[in-house]
Amino acid sequence: MNSIAVKDLQKTYAGALVPSLSGLSCAFAEGKIAGLLGPNGAGKTTTISILCGLVEPTGGSVEILGMAQTPANREAIKRVIGVVPQRIALYPQLTAFENLRYFGNLYGFSGRPLKDKIMHHLEAFGLEKAAHKETGKFSGGMKRRANIIASILHEPRLLVLDEPTAGVDVQSRSMILQFLRDYNAKGNSVIYTSHLLEEAEQICDEVAIIDEGKLVTQGTPSGLIGRHGHCRNLEDVFLHYTGHAVRD
Ligand SMILES: Nc1ncnc2c1ncn2[C@@H]1O[C@H](COP(=O)(O)OP(=O)(O)OP(=O)(O)O)[C@@H](O)[C@H]1O
């Protein structure tokens, strides 16, 4: 089974002159860590927003863990997918614990089991001492780690993260990457976006490079590097396919 499969995905935002996605097709096998890579404006966030049902595509089809993304499957998909957005989705005036209790309640958890679950994750992410601190007072790395916990309370089989390691220090990044490896080792699928190609090369079983709303290539990092004699690493592969011109 695939973790996700999108076919001929199209998206033109209301009022936009050019499409953000123009026929994107790609699929990742279940149980892998997959990277969705591309330059600024390639359509990564749009794709992720469509995968998690926040943005309606203008065309094409989406399957999540074998389920077509239809209104009838919305609830079933919500139970198996966890989404960590690029922007921090926490209430700054609430403590970490209060934020996580709120998100846990949304998934139907409450009482002692929810409290234990929250404390377990806070500890795993090195945030137990900050449990009762307002998240507005957290550092960038602490906010990112708490943001991830909010998305895994229901133990989704598929975790989708939009630039989870952007702008965090080395320690938080290392903790987040180890978490992704451990979460994947339990049999869960992970799809994530990043501009850090060295990181993606290390952590991803498979990557898809997209540009201008289309797939340009897909494969394992070593397979893609080996395909081109002049490419020493994933960054060389990325530049080979997307060029050196800067993007708006
Ligand atoms: N809400 C929106 N309304 C109009 N255009 C949008 C909207 N969101 C994104 N776009 C446009 O769609 C295109 C793809 O954007 P998207 O954010 O999906 O790319 P991205 O690959 O995630 O880029 P980045 O690496 O900069 O985050 C861009 O041209 C962007 O300006």
PDBQT file of the ligand as one rigid body, heavy atoms in Angstrom, charges set to zero:
ROOT
HETATM    1  N1  LIG A 301      -3.130  31.072  -0.453  1.00  0.00    +0.000 N 
HETATM    2  C1  LIG A 301      -2.511  31.329  -1.612  1.00  0.00    +0.000 A 
HETATM    3  N2  LIG A 301      -3.045  32.159  -2.537  1.00  0.00    +0.000 NA
HETATM    4  C2  LIG A 301      -2.439  32.421  -3.705  1.00  0.00    +0.000 A 
HETATM    5  N3  LIG A 301      -1.256  31.859  -4.088  1.00  0.00    +0.000 NA
HETATM    6  C3  LIG A 301      -0.674  31.018  -3.207  1.00  0.00    +0.000 A 
HETATM    7  C4  LIG A 301      -1.255  30.707  -1.932  1.00  0.00    +0.000 A 
HETATM    8  N4  LIG A 301      -0.430  29.829  -1.293  1.00  0.00    +0.000 NA
HETATM    9  C5  LIG A 301       0.615  29.614  -2.114  1.00  0.00    +0.000 A 
HETATM   10  N5  LIG A 301       0.467  30.324  -3.270  1.00  0.00    +0.000 N 
HETATM   11  C6  LIG A 301       1.396  30.318  -4.412  1.00  0.00    +0.000 C 
HETATM   12  O1  LIG A 301       1.515  28.975  -4.869  1.00  0.00    +0.000 OA
HETATM   13  C7  LIG A 301       2.852  28.690  -5.274  1.00  0.00    +0.000 C 
HETATM   14  C8  LIG A 301       3.343  27.479  -4.500  1.00  0.00    +0.000 C 
HETATM   15  O2  LIG A 301       3.460  27.855  -3.138  1.00  0.00    +0.000 OA
HETATM   16  P1  LIG A 301       3.809  26.818  -1.972  1.00  0.00    +0.000 P 
HETATM   17  O3  LIG A 301       3.774  27.569  -0.693  1.00  0.00    +0.000 OA
HETATM   18  O4  LIG A 301       2.963  25.617  -2.114  1.00  0.00    +0.000 OA
HETATM   19  O5  LIG A 301       5.314  26.448  -2.377  1.00  0.00    +0.000 OA
HETATM   20  P2  LIG A 301       6.452  25.802  -1.487  1.00  0.00    +0.000 P 
HETATM   21  O6  LIG A 301       7.139  24.810  -2.370  1.00  0.00    +0.000 OA
HETATM   22  O7  LIG A 301       5.911  25.292  -0.208  1.00  0.00    +0.000 OA
HETATM   23  O8  LIG A 301       7.408  27.051  -1.232  1.00  0.00    +0.000 OA
HETATM   24  P3  LIG A 301       8.377  27.408   0.024  1.00  0.00    +0.000 P 
HETATM   25  O9  LIG A 301       9.561  26.510  -0.104  1.00  0.00    +0.000 OA
HETATM   26  O10 LIG A 301       8.713  28.834  -0.247  1.00  0.00    +0.000 OA
HETATM   27  O11 LIG A 301       7.593  27.216   1.284  1.00  0.00    +0.000 OA
HETATM   28  C9  LIG A 301       3.662  29.969  -5.029  1.00  0.00    +0.000 C 
HETATM   29  O12 LIG A 301       3.750  30.665  -6.243  1.00  0.00    +0.000 OA
HETATM   30  C10 LIG A 301       2.823  30.729  -4.020  1.00  0.00    +0.000 C 
HETATM   31  O13 LIG A 301       3.002  32.113  -4.171  1.00  0.00    +0.000 OA
ENDROOT
TORSDOF 0
